[in-house]
Amino acid sequence: MITAISHITLIVNDVQRSADMLRHVFKAAEVYDSSERNFSLSYEKFFLIGGIWIAIMQGNPVSERSYDHIAFQVSEADLDAYVRRIGESGLEVMEGRHRMAGEARSVYFYDYDNHLFELHTGTLGERLAAYHRHLQG
């Protein structure tokens, strides 16, 4: 039985640059650096972001952008600080989609290797309730 997501691994061109971005934007805590000895396919670092294990590994990242993304829940009060740190890191903010009332706010941005991240202020329950209200309209 699956109990949770174990971890998310992202292939990046420059591990140190991506690590700096994770620390600056997400305030990620680095918990492992394989520079002493690689146990996996290539050089990697592990981080914790909101208790989620994120691994970044040296390699050839995806060459094309898509809407595949990782979304992190953040508080409404913290969203503007995240947006400021995204800008300070020179990352591209993607224009978000139109949202109906009750869906909360989201900010989408690409990292240096075409990975799309979302910072979302709502919950699944709030989203489903908004959809239900819209359908009952």
N, CA, C and O of each residue as an XYZ file, in Angstrom:
548
protein
N       0.836     -1.172      0.000
C       0.000      0.000      0.000
C       0.890      1.248      0.000
O       1.842      1.335      0.776
N       0.580      2.202     -0.863
C       1.308      3.467     -0.898
C       0.820      4.336      0.253
O      -0.383      4.485      0.469
N       1.777      4.913      0.993
C       1.417      5.746      2.136
C       1.742      7.220      1.932
O       1.185      8.075      2.622
N       2.630      7.530      0.998
C       3.012      8.921      0.752
C       3.940      8.976     -0.454
O       4.409      7.945     -0.936
N       4.196     10.167     -0.929
C       5.259     10.357     -1.913
C       6.578     10.269     -1.159
O       6.761     10.941     -0.144
N       7.490      9.450     -1.649
C       8.793      9.308     -1.001
C       9.655     10.537     -1.267
O      10.115     11.189     -0.330
N       9.875     10.855     -2.547
C      10.704     11.987     -2.911
C      10.455     12.369     -4.363
O       9.833     11.624     -5.120
N      10.944     13.521     -4.729
C      10.880     14.014     -6.101
C      12.312     14.305     -6.524
O      13.037     15.016     -5.828
N      12.722     13.756     -7.669
C      14.063     14.000     -8.192
C      13.969     14.836     -9.455
O      13.184     14.539    -10.355
N      14.773     15.880     -9.512
C      14.846     16.745    -10.679
C      16.264     16.692    -11.235
O      17.235     16.836    -10.493
N      16.375     16.483    -12.540
C      17.675     16.484    -13.204
C      17.997     17.923    -13.576
O      17.191     18.612    -14.202
N      19.191     18.368    -13.182
C      19.575     19.763    -13.396
C      20.946     19.843    -14.053
O      21.770     18.939    -13.912
N      21.173     20.921    -14.761
C      22.435     21.149    -15.442
C      23.544     21.535    -14.466
O      24.688     21.105    -14.615
N      23.199     22.348    -13.465
C      24.187     22.865    -12.523
C      23.632     22.675    -11.109
O      22.784     23.445    -10.658
N      24.115     21.649    -10.420
C      23.596     21.299     -9.098
C      23.745     22.463     -8.122
O      22.814     22.757     -7.373
N      24.890     23.123     -8.118
C      25.108     24.205     -7.149
C      24.163     25.376     -7.401
O      23.599     25.928     -6.456
N      23.988     25.758     -8.659
C      23.080     26.875     -8.982
C      21.653     26.526     -8.581
O      20.948     27.362     -8.015
N      21.218     25.300     -8.869
C      19.873     24.866     -8.483
C      19.731     24.782     -6.969
O      18.680     25.113     -6.420
N      20.790     24.339     -6.296
C      20.767     24.282     -4.831
C      20.608     25.683     -4.248
O      19.835     25.889     -3.311
N      21.339     26.638     -4.804
C      21.216     28.021     -4.340
C      19.790     28.522     -4.526
O      19.254     29.203     -3.652
N      19.167     28.189     -5.665
C      17.796     28.608     -5.925
C      16.836     27.975     -4.918
O      15.960     28.662     -4.394
N      16.987     26.674     -4.638
C      16.104     26.008     -3.686
C      16.232     26.627     -2.292
O      15.236     26.835     -1.599
N      17.466     26.916     -1.895
C      17.679     27.528     -0.582
C      17.095     28.937     -0.523
O      16.469     29.305      0.471
N      17.292     29.727     -1.577
C      16.842     31.114     -1.562
C      15.324     31.228     -1.709
O      14.671     31.885     -0.899
N      14.767     30.599     -2.728
C      13.334     30.755     -2.990
C      12.491     30.016     -1.963
O      11.566     30.590     -1.389
N      12.803     28.757     -1.730
C      11.968     27.899     -0.879
C      12.428     27.828      0.573
O      11.736     27.258      1.416
N      13.597     28.406      0.870
C      14.197     28.251      2.196
C      14.405     26.768      2.507
O      14.236     26.325      3.644
N      14.778     26.009      1.466
C      14.989     24.564      1.585
C      16.188     24.274      2.477
O      17.181     25.001      2.470
N      16.072     23.203      3.237
C      17.165     22.752      4.095
C      17.924     21.636      3.372
O      17.347     20.601      3.041
N      19.214     21.853      3.130
C      20.032     20.817      2.501
C      20.374     19.765      3.540
O      20.850     20.085      4.629
N      20.126     18.497      3.195
C      20.377     17.415      4.143
C      21.404     16.400      3.638
O      21.804     15.504      4.382
N      21.837     16.534      2.366
C      22.816     15.580      1.834
C      23.477     16.171      0.603
O      22.834     16.847     -0.200
N      24.780     15.905      0.464
C      25.564     16.306     -0.699
C      26.485     15.138     -1.024
O      27.279     14.725     -0.179
N      26.390     14.601     -2.238
C      27.158     13.408     -2.588
C      28.564     13.726     -3.082
O      29.220     12.857     -3.656
N      29.040     14.952     -2.873
C      30.359     15.304     -3.407
C      31.473     14.443     -2.839
O      32.501     14.262     -3.492
N      31.294     13.912     -1.646
C      32.303     13.020     -1.070
C      32.313     11.655     -1.760
O      33.367     11.046     -1.941
N      31.118     11.182     -2.142
C      31.003      9.874     -2.791
C      29.611      9.719     -3.386
O      28.605      9.845     -2.688
N      29.569      9.445     -4.687
C      28.279      9.245     -5.347
C      27.797      7.814     -5.134
O      28.499      6.854     -5.451
N      26.610      7.691     -4.602
C      25.995      6.378     -4.452
C      24.973      6.121     -5.553
O      24.521      4.989     -5.724
N      24.609      7.143     -6.288
C      23.575      7.035     -7.315
C      24.214      7.209     -8.692
O      25.397      6.920     -8.870
N      23.449      7.671     -9.644
C      23.919      7.791    -11.028
C      24.910      8.923    -11.232
O      25.816      8.821    -12.058
N      24.737     10.011    -10.471
C      25.622     11.159    -10.631
C      25.542     12.031     -9.376
O      24.831     11.717     -8.421
N      26.285     13.124     -9.408
C      26.319     14.052     -8.291
C      24.907     14.507     -7.949
O      24.118     14.836     -8.836
N      24.592     14.524     -6.639
C      23.241     14.908     -6.215
C      23.274     15.581     -4.849
O      24.219     15.424     -4.075
N      22.224     16.325     -4.584
C      21.977     16.934     -3.279
C      20.525     16.653     -2.915
O      19.657     16.584     -3.785
N      20.271     16.492     -1.619
C      18.913     16.287     -1.115
C      18.524     17.485     -0.253
O      19.345     18.055      0.466
N      17.259     17.843     -0.348
C      16.703     18.959      0.409
C      15.377     18.559      1.024
O      14.734     17.602      0.592
N      14.981     19.305      2.035
C      13.638     19.210      2.586
C      12.959     20.548      2.367
O      13.478     21.600      2.743
N      11.789     20.485      1.753
C      10.941     21.656      1.552
C       9.584     21.307      2.133
O       8.861     20.479      1.579
N       9.238     21.929      3.237
C       7.973     21.618      3.884
C       7.843     20.145      4.228
O       6.750     19.583      4.159
N       8.947     19.520      4.596
C       8.934     18.102      4.940
C       8.981     17.161      3.745
O       8.960     15.943      3.923
N       9.043     17.700      2.532
C       9.095     16.883      1.305
C      10.549     16.762      0.860
O      11.267     17.756      0.757
N      10.971     15.517      0.596
C      12.335     15.241      0.155
C      12.436     15.549     -1.337
O      11.775     14.917     -2.160
N      13.267     16.523     -1.669
C      13.531     16.905     -3.052
C      14.993     16.592     -3.343
O      15.883     17.041     -2.620
N      15.241     15.826     -4.393
C      16.602     15.515     -4.825
C      16.872     16.246     -6.136
O      16.019     16.297     -7.023
N      18.062     16.803     -6.239
C      18.499     17.344     -7.521
C      19.748     16.578     -7.917
O      20.634     16.334     -7.097
N      19.803     16.201     -9.193
C      20.868     15.329     -9.683
C      21.453     15.907    -10.964
O      20.725     16.361    -11.846
N      22.773     15.884    -11.050
C      23.485     16.374    -12.225
C      23.121     15.538    -13.449
O      23.143     14.308    -13.400
N      22.789     16.215    -14.542
C      22.488     15.514    -15.786
C      21.976     16.472    -16.833
O      22.119     17.688    -16.710
N      21.383     15.912    -17.860
C      20.810     16.706    -18.938
C      19.326     16.905    -18.671
O      18.539     15.971    -18.825
N      18.929     18.127    -18.267
C      17.524     18.373    -17.936
C      16.644     18.357    -19.176
O      17.129     18.293    -20.306
N      15.338     18.415    -18.935
C      14.387     18.447    -20.041
C      14.657     19.677    -20.895
O      15.000     20.738    -20.373
N      14.503     19.537    -22.198
C      14.817     20.656    -23.090
C      13.598     21.519    -23.400
O      13.747     22.651    -23.857
N      12.409     21.007    -23.160
C      11.198     21.758    -23.469
C      10.379     21.999    -22.215
O      10.353     21.182    -21.295
N       9.720     23.133    -22.204
C       8.841     23.459    -21.095
C       7.471     22.842    -21.313
O       7.015     22.680    -22.445
N       6.831     22.503    -20.215
C       5.467     21.996    -20.276
C       4.719     22.486    -19.041
O       5.271     23.219    -18.221
N       3.479     22.080    -18.918
C       2.677     22.435    -17.746
C       2.844     21.402    -16.630
O       2.286     21.592    -15.550
N       3.587     20.321    -16.850
C       3.910     19.410    -15.752
C       4.562     20.243    -14.668
O       5.477     21.016    -14.951
N       4.110     20.100    -13.434
C       4.689     20.945    -12.396
C       4.552     20.332    -11.019
O       3.803     19.380    -10.797
N       5.305     20.917    -10.107
C       5.238     20.579     -8.686
C       4.634     21.792     -7.999
O       5.119     22.911     -8.169
N       3.585     21.577     -7.229
C       2.919     22.678     -6.538
C       3.131     22.550     -5.038
O       2.923     21.486     -4.454
N       3.542     23.637     -4.432
C       3.706     23.709     -2.988
C       2.629     24.622     -2.424
O       2.346     25.679     -2.987
N       2.031     24.217     -1.318
C       1.040     25.048     -0.656
C       1.750     26.061      0.226
O       2.633     25.705      1.006
N       1.365     27.316      0.103
C       1.915     28.394      0.923
C       0.761     29.225      1.468
O      -0.353     29.179      0.947
N       1.038     29.971      2.504
C      -0.003     30.838      3.058
C      -0.140     32.085      2.192
O       0.813     32.529      1.553
N      -1.327     32.626      2.190
C      -1.583     33.880      1.477
C      -0.626     34.966      1.970
O      -0.110     35.752      1.175
N      -0.393     35.006      3.270
C       0.470     36.033      3.860
C       1.917     35.925      3.379
O       2.621     36.935      3.345
N       2.378     34.736      3.008
C       3.766     34.527      2.587
C       3.975     34.625      1.078
O       5.118     34.699      0.628
N       2.905     34.628      0.289
C       3.043     34.541     -1.171
C       3.883     35.678     -1.743
O       4.746     35.428     -2.585
N       3.662     36.904     -1.317
C       4.414     38.026     -1.879
C       5.916     37.913     -1.582
O       6.733     38.312     -2.411
N       6.285     37.384     -0.432
C       7.712     37.190     -0.116
C       8.326     36.155     -1.061
O       9.466     36.312     -1.500
N       7.574     35.101     -1.373
C       8.071     34.114     -2.335
C       8.258     34.751     -3.707
O       9.273     34.518     -4.364
N       7.299     35.542     -4.140
C       7.395     36.198     -5.445
C       8.629     37.093     -5.493
O       9.319     37.141     -6.511
N       8.910     37.803     -4.403
C      10.101     38.652     -4.347
C      11.369     37.808     -4.495
O      12.271     38.174     -5.248
N      11.441     36.689     -3.785
C      12.638     35.834     -3.863
C      12.782     35.199     -5.245
O      13.900     35.018     -5.727
N      11.676     34.864     -5.877
C      11.723     34.334     -7.253
C      12.362     35.366     -8.169
O      13.251     35.040     -8.955
N      11.907     36.616     -8.067
C      12.480     37.694     -8.877
C      13.947     37.913     -8.589
O      14.738     38.115     -9.510
N      14.323     37.876     -7.316
C      15.726     38.057     -6.937
C      16.607     36.960     -7.518
O      17.795     37.181     -7.755
N      16.043     35.790     -7.749
C      16.804     34.667     -8.300
C      16.851     34.689     -9.820
O      17.475     33.821    -10.430
N      16.201     35.671    -10.442
C      16.215     35.797    -11.899
C      15.404     34.738    -12.601
O      15.683     34.412    -13.754
N      14.402     34.191    -11.932
C      13.574     33.134    -12.504
C      12.374     33.726    -13.226
O      11.889     34.800    -12.869
N      11.905     33.025    -14.232
C      10.794     33.501    -15.052
C       9.454     33.094    -14.451
O       9.165     31.908    -14.289
N       8.646     34.088    -14.128
C       7.289     33.833    -13.654
C       6.403     33.650    -14.874
O       6.422     34.466    -15.795
N       5.633     32.580    -14.872
C       4.707     32.271    -15.970
C       3.352     32.878    -15.638
O       2.899     32.820    -14.495
N       2.716     33.452    -16.632
C       1.384     33.988    -16.410
C       0.445     32.843    -16.044
O       0.388     31.825    -16.734
N      -0.279     33.020    -14.965
C      -1.198     31.981    -14.506
C      -2.473     31.936    -15.325
O      -2.783     32.855    -16.084
N      -3.197     30.858    -15.157
C      -4.464     30.707    -15.854
C      -5.550     31.501    -15.139
O      -5.393     31.872    -13.976
N      -6.644     31.756    -15.836
C      -7.789     32.423    -15.221
C      -8.338     31.531    -14.108
O      -8.448     30.316    -14.273
N      -8.672     32.129    -13.002
C      -9.211     31.378    -11.867
C     -10.570     31.927    -11.486
O     -10.817     33.132    -11.542
N     -11.441     31.016    -11.101
C     -12.748     31.435    -10.601
C     -12.637     31.772     -9.119
O     -11.682     31.371     -8.454
N     -13.606     32.502     -8.611
C     -13.606     32.862     -7.196
C     -13.556     31.596     -6.352
O     -14.258     30.624     -6.632
N     -12.728     31.615     -5.324
C     -12.631     30.483     -4.413
C     -11.518     29.500     -4.720
O     -11.265     28.588     -3.933
N     -10.841     29.673     -5.864
C      -9.750     28.757     -6.215
C      -8.428     29.129     -5.555
O      -7.465     28.368     -5.655
N      -8.354     30.257     -4.895
C      -7.148     30.748     -4.245
C      -6.189     31.313     -5.290
O      -6.522     31.384     -6.473
N      -5.012     31.709     -4.854
C      -4.018     32.319     -5.740
C      -2.883     31.352     -6.021
O      -2.556     30.495     -5.200
N      -2.290     31.506     -7.198
C      -1.133     30.705     -7.581
C      -0.121     31.572     -8.302
O      -0.470     32.518     -9.008
N       1.134     31.228     -8.107
C       2.234     31.807     -8.864
C       2.993     30.631     -9.455
O       3.352     29.694     -8.742
N       3.236     30.680    -10.762
C       3.980     29.642    -11.471
C       5.310     30.232    -11.921
O       5.364     31.373    -12.380
N       6.383     29.455    -11.790
C       7.671     29.922    -12.288
C       8.521     28.738    -12.716
O       8.416     27.637    -12.175
N       9.376     29.004    -13.718
C      10.316     28.008    -14.216
C      11.657     28.182    -13.529
O      12.084     29.305    -13.259
N      12.325     27.059    -13.244
C      13.690     27.133    -12.747
C      14.637     27.228    -13.937
O      14.196     27.423    -15.070
N      15.908     27.093    -13.689
C      16.922     27.238    -14.731
C      16.919     26.080    -15.735
O      17.535     26.172    -16.797
N      16.219     24.984    -15.392
C      16.252     23.770    -16.211
C      14.872     23.377    -16.742
O      14.626     22.205    -17.026
N      13.975     24.353    -16.876
C      12.634     24.159    -17.441
C      11.671     23.374    -16.562
O      10.656     22.885    -17.058
N      11.961     23.239    -15.270
C      10.998     22.636    -14.345
C      10.041     23.733    -13.910
O      10.462     24.840    -13.572
N       8.763     23.422    -13.922
C       7.739     24.397    -13.531
C       7.310     24.132    -12.094
O       6.988     23.002    -11.726
N       7.309     25.188    -11.289
C       6.863     25.126     -9.904
C       5.644     26.023     -9.753
O       5.508     27.032    -10.445
N       4.766     25.640     -8.842
C       3.613     26.459     -8.501
C       3.616     26.673     -6.996
O       3.892     25.753     -6.226
N       3.306     27.890     -6.588
C       3.049     28.199     -5.193
C       1.563     28.514     -5.117
O       1.080     29.441     -5.768
N       0.845     27.738     -4.318
C      -0.620     27.818     -4.298
C      -1.096     28.073     -2.874
O      -0.624     27.443     -1.928
N      -2.035     29.002     -2.730
C      -2.494     29.378     -1.396
C      -3.726     28.595     -0.931
O      -4.176     28.782      0.199
N      -4.267     27.745     -1.760
C      -5.474     27.014     -1.383
C      -5.229     25.557     -1.069
O      -4.103     25.061     -1.125
N      -6.324     24.882     -0.735
C      -6.296     23.448     -0.445
C      -7.179     22.708     -1.433
O      -7.969     23.324     -2.149
N      -7.049     21.404     -1.476
C      -7.907     20.587     -2.324
C      -9.368     20.785     -1.940
O     -10.222     20.929     -2.816
N      -9.665     20.793     -0.655
C     -11.040     20.973     -0.205
C     -11.634     22.287     -0.670
O     -12.785     22.337     -1.104
N     -10.849     23.355     -0.579
C     -11.323     24.665     -1.046
C     -11.564     24.668     -2.546
O     -12.540     25.250     -3.019
N     -10.683     24.025     -3.292
C     -10.839     23.964     -4.757
C     -12.109     23.207     -5.118
O     -12.893     23.669     -5.947
N     -12.318     22.048     -4.503
C     -13.515     21.255     -4.811
C     -14.784     21.999     -4.418
O     -15.787     21.919     -5.127
N     -14.757     22.714     -3.313
C     -15.923     23.497     -2.892
C     -16.217     24.608     -3.896
O     -17.380     24.869     -4.202
N     -15.185     25.260     -4.408
C     -15.375     26.308     -5.416
C     -15.985     25.725     -6.682
O     -16.893     26.320     -7.263
N     -15.496     24.567     -7.117
C     -16.057     23.917     -8.307
C     -17.520     23.556     -8.074
O     -18.363     23.745     -8.951
N     -17.808     23.039     -6.894
C     -19.186     22.652     -6.570
C     -20.102     23.878     -6.600
O     -21.187     23.826     -7.179
N     -19.669     24.980     -5.980
C     -20.480     26.210     -5.985
C     -20.714     26.686     -7.405
O     -21.815     27.117     -7.746
N     -19.672     26.609     -8.242
C     -19.803     27.047     -9.633
C     -20.810     26.174    -10.388
O     -21.618     26.683    -11.164
N     -20.758     24.876    -10.160
C     -21.683     23.977    -10.851
C     -23.128     24.172    -10.383
O     -24.068     24.001    -11.159
N     -23.295     24.530     -9.111
C     -24.634     24.756     -8.555
C     -25.191     26.102     -8.988
O     -26.401     26.328     -8.967
N     -24.265     27.010     -9.390
C     -24.441     28.331     -9.847
C     -25.660     29.029     -9.858
O     -25.706     30.185    -10.279
